[in-house]
């Protein structure tokens, strides 16, 4: 359900900040444990970061390997689910489990208020016994700095803001970044503009029969080995390597799936390469990843110099009433993926249940 009206200072057991896949997974396990909670989402609709992905984006795992706890993602007609399919799934997931979402609600800060945490928003405040931060990384895109960058007269767009190739048709474009977003956007742009793929090193292109399912299995084996103190048992290839989804395979067949090493600096009308040659450039699309979106936690003084929060099993070391889910490996194995967030979400809900039970015992 959705409700845009909030009563100021409402007391709740658990506040979940963010309305994407991580928030929904945590909600599922809190609901199963009988814990009351509220999801605060700054988006106008269900879908989280998927609402802002480029139009042609597809997962690189089959639907059954891209599901949240409790309900398998419905099958698709194609090999991999589209962006729209994922958004529909997340919206239906909310309704299926009656997840209490208030949107659009922008959380400004989380601060300490006695024995509770004060969640301040643009639609009132909530006092929570526990807070789960699940804002992810999409709201904090990362663009590296290059000499002369401010003097470049062309367009610069991060993949977080890229939608489709129409605005770049016929232009000279650099796609910077060697991961799956770089490969997929390069493949799309190469059909309508002059595009060059710039990567720090030659990207790892996985065999055609390796998709996200296989990568997740490999990552799981690596995680188990690390826990057990064993050597890495998995072959080369990780979640960040390029999966040969159909558009990328087609780009390879056309001979455009090739990358060059980074340029040295920007000039007004383009870039200068390491050998001193110049190229005119109309636009740069930065497929250079994201950083955790944690500005709302600054008042708690929990964000370290590296822009992360020190956690043990997803629970803040400095503020034990705070949990973080879905930001990447540092707060839970594969927690930034649809299927991988399940483990972190289950653990978080169990810890919160134990914490709330201990509070109840203290007041009994």
PyMOL commands that set and color helices and strands:
alter all, ss='L'
color gray80, all
select helices_A, chain A and resi 21-32+48-52+63-65+83-96+149-151+165-168+180-189+212-228+246-253+295-300+329-331+341-363
alter helices_A, ss='H'
color red, helices_A
select strands_A, chain A and resi 10-17+37-41+101-103+107-113+116-121+124-133+155-158+172-176+194-198+259-260+265-267+270-272+278-280+283-286+311-312+315-316+322-324
alter strands_A, ss='S'
color yellow, strands_A
deselect
rebuild
show_as cartoon
